Amino acid sequence: MEPKDKHILVTGGASGIGRALCRAFADAGARRIVVADIDEAGAQRVASEVGGVGATLDVRSAEAIQELVDGSIAAAGPIDLLCSNAGIFVAGGPEVIDDDWQAIWEINVMAHVWAARAVLPGMLERGEGYLLNTASAAGLLSQIGSAPYSITKSGAVAFAEWLSITYGARGIAVSVLCPQAVRTKMTADTDEGGVAGVDGMIEPDAVAEAVLEGVRSERFLILPHPEVAKYVERKAADPERWIKGMRRLQDAFLDLE
């Protein structure tokens, strides 16, 4: 899909990857960009930068997502591309408190479900539409030091895959974005991305460029770090060896004593 003249909605658009996506779509000639974020001031600021529309959105609310989608359609016609991009990170394992598990589940997984629920009926009726869900390389490879992030990003990848399988023949394009370390608020307190930065930290603009290329070719898996494809192949070819290698990587980055 070519973004030119398209109506695009980006959640988590106030900073990081979301802001870079909004800028890239504006440069590509999008007709209307809705910048949605729980950070109202940030959403309005990015909207002013790209000539778009700012909207306050808590993606933990299915009703709020539906209202934003309905309002955007009423104001400017069908949404051509919905980028479900909001996400959070929670470190730890089974000991993570239930409230944090619930929050990361709703933001990293259910927000994608609710976004799809809101736009799919209209897209299926028209026989066209595009869903871009931001996940992570962690959804393909696991995340050392974070069970919640590993599990929810794996769920996000699985949901995107299911959407593509189920609706691809009915005109719905689906992409899932799976970067490693990106220089955003999420990685601000790490040493060059920590374990996720083993292949280097990249800028959000580089991620946005990879997304533009992926959307234009309607590629399902968008990998701003190309090394990830090789790791996925190794994991599938020899899971036992893969697990041992990940344990060594964990030993290099985490003190579990």
C-alpha positions in Angstrom: 0.0 0.0 0.0 1.3 3.5 -0.8 0.6 5.9 2.1 0.0 8.8 -0.2 -3.6 10.2 0.1 -4.4 7.7 2.8 -6.3 8.2 6.1 -3.9 6.8 8.8 -4.4 6.4 12.6 -1.3 5.9 14.8 -1.7 5.0 18.5 1.3 5.7 20.8 2.0 8.5 18.4 3.4 11.1 20.8 6.9 9.9 20.9 9.5 7.3 19.8 8.5 5.0 17.0 5.0 6.4 16.9 6.1 9.9 16.3 8.6 8.7 13.6 5.8 6.8 11.9 3.6 9.9 11.8 6.4 12.0 10.3 7.3 9.3 7.7 3.6 9.0 6.7 3.3 12.8 6.4 6.4 12.9 4.2 4.9 10.2 2.1 1.9 12.3 1.4 -0.8 10.8 3.7 -4.1 12.6 3.4 -4.9 12.6 7.1 -2.9 11.4 10.1 -4.6 10.9 13.5 -2.0 11.0 16.2 -3.4 9.2 19.3 -1.7 8.9 22.7 -2.4 9.0 26.4 0.0 12.0 26.4 -2.5 14.6 25.2 0.1 17.4 24.9 2.5 15.1 23.1 -0.2 14.0 20.6 -1.1 17.5 19.8 2.5 18.5 19.4 3.2 15.8 16.9 -0.1 16.5 15.1 1.0 20.1 14.6 4.3 18.9 13.3 2.7 16.7 10.6 -0.4 18.7 9.9 -2.5 16.0 11.5 -5.2 15.6 14.2 -4.2 15.0 17.8 -6.3 12.8 20.0 -6.1 11.6 23.6 -6.4 7.8 23.8 -5.9 5.3 26.6 -5.5 2.0 24.7 -6.5 0.1 27.8 -10.1 1.0 26.9 -11.8 -0.8 24.1 -14.6 1.8 24.2 -12.1 4.6 23.8 -10.5 3.0 20.8 -13.9 2.4 19.2 -15.0 6.0 19.8 -11.8 7.3 18.2 -12.1 5.1 15.2 -15.8 6.0 14.8 -15.0 9.7 15.1 -12.2 9.6 12.7 -14.3 7.8 10.1 -17.2 10.3 10.6 -14.8 13.2 10.1 -12.8 12.0 7.2 -14.0 8.7 5.8 -12.7 5.2 6.1 -9.4 4.5 7.9 -7.0 3.0 5.3 -4.2 2.1 7.8 -4.4 1.6 11.5 -1.0 1.5 13.3 -1.5 -0.1 16.7 1.8 1.0 18.2 1.4 1.7 21.9 3.5 -0.6 24.2 5.1 -0.8 27.6 7.9 -2.8 29.3 7.8 -4.6 32.7 10.9 -6.3 34.0 10.7 -9.5 36.0 9.2 -13.0 36.1 6.3 -14.7 38.0 6.9 -12.4 40.9 5.6 -9.4 38.9 2.4 -8.1 40.6 -0.9 -8.9 39.0 -1.7 -5.3 38.3 1.4 -4.9 36.2 0.7 -8.2 34.4 -2.8 -6.9 33.6 -1.5 -3.5 32.4 1.1 -5.0 30.0 -1.4 -7.6 28.8 -4.0 -4.9 27.9 -1.5 -2.5 26.3 0.7 -5.0 24.5 -1.9 -7.5 23.4 -5.5 -6.5 23.9 -5.1 -3.0 22.4 -4.3 -4.7 19.1 -7.4 -6.9 19.5 -9.6 -3.9 20.2 -8.1 -1.9 17.4 -8.8 -4.7 14.9 -12.3 -5.1 16.3 -13.0 -1.4 15.7 -11.8 -1.1 12.1 -12.2 -4.6 10.6 -16.0 -4.5 9.9 -15.6 -1.5 7.7 -12.5 -2.7 6.0 -14.1 -6.1 5.3 -17.2 -4.4 3.9 -14.9 -2.4 1.5 -12.7 -5.4 0.8 -9.5 -3.4 1.7 -7.6 -2.1 4.6 -4.3 -2.3 6.5 -3.4 -3.2 10.0 0.2 -2.6 11.3 0.8 -3.9 14.8 4.0 -3.0 16.6 5.4 -5.9 18.5 9.1 -6.6 19.1 11.9 -9.0 18.2 11.2 -10.3 21.7 7.9 -11.7 20.3 9.9 -13.9 18.0 13.0 -14.6 20.2 12.0 -14.0 23.9 13.2 -11.2 26.2 15.9 -11.9 28.7 14.9 -10.4 32.1 11.2 -9.9 31.3 8.6 -12.7 31.2 5.7 -10.2 30.8 7.3 -8.5 27.8 8.2 -11.9 26.2 4.8 -13.3 26.6 2.8 -10.2 25.5 5.0 -9.5 22.5 4.7 -13.2 21.5 1.0 -12.8 21.7 1.0 -9.7 19.6 3.0 -11.5 16.9 0.6 -14.5 17.0 -2.5 -12.2 16.8 -1.1 -10.4 13.7 -0.3 -13.8 12.1 -3.8 -15.0 12.8 -5.3 -11.8 11.3 -3.3 -12.2 8.1 -4.2 -15.9 7.7 -7.9 -15.2 8.4 -8.4 -12.0 6.4 -5.6 -11.8 3.9 -7.7 -13.3 1.1 -10.4 -10.8 1.8 -8.3 -7.7 1.1 -6.9 -7.0 4.5 -3.1 -6.5 4.6 -1.4 -7.1 7.9 2.2 -6.3 9.0 3.9 -6.8 12.4 6.8 -4.7 13.3 9.5 -6.5 15.3 12.6 -4.3 16.1 15.3 -4.9 18.6 16.7 -1.9 20.6 15.4 1.5 19.4 16.4 4.8 21.0 13.1 5.7 22.7 11.8 6.3 26.2 11.6 2.6 26.8 15.4 2.2 26.4 16.4 5.5 27.9 17.5 4.0 31.2 19.5 1.2 29.6 23.1 1.0 28.6 22.8 1.2 24.8 19.6 -1.0 24.8 20.9 -3.6 27.2 20.6 -7.2 26.0 18.3 -6.0 23.2 21.1 -3.8 21.9 23.5 -6.6 21.1 23.2 -5.7 17.4 23.2 -2.0 18.0 20.7 0.7 18.9 18.9 2.3 16.0 16.9 5.5 15.8 13.1 5.7 15.5 13.5 7.3 12.0 15.3 4.1 10.8 12.4 2.0 12.1 9.9 4.3 10.3 11.8 3.9 7.0 11.7 0.1 7.4 7.9 0.4 8.0 7.4 2.5 4.9 9.3 -0.1 2.8 7.3 -3.0 4.4 3.9 -1.3 4.0 4.6 -0.5 0.4 5.4 -4.1 -0.3 2.7 -5.3 2.1 5.3 -7.5 3.9 4.0 -9.4 7.0 7.2 -9.4 9.0 9.0 -6.0 9.3 12.5 -6.4 10.8 14.4 -3.1 11.1 17.3 -5.3 12.5 17.8 -7.8 9.7 19.8 -10.1 12.0 16.6 -11.1 13.6 15.6 -13.2 10.6 18.7 -15.2 11.0 18.1 -15.8 14.7 14.5 -16.9 14.0 15.9 -19.5 11.5 18.4 -20.8 14.1 15.7 -21.0 16.8 13.5 -23.1 14.5 16.3 -25.3 13.2 17.7 -26.3 16.7 15.6 -25.2 19.7 17.8 -27.0 22.2 20.9 -25.2 20.9 19.0 -21.9 20.8 17.9 -22.2 24.5 21.5 -22.9 25.6 22.7 -19.9 23.7 20.1 -17.7 25.3 21.2 -18.9 28.7 24.7 -17.8 27.9 23.5 -14.4 26.8 21.5 -14.1 30.0 24.6 -14.9 32.0 26.4 -12.1 30.2 23.8 -9.5 31.1 22.0 -10.6 34.3 23.2 -11.4 37.8 20.7 -13.9 39.0 22.6 -15.0 42.1 
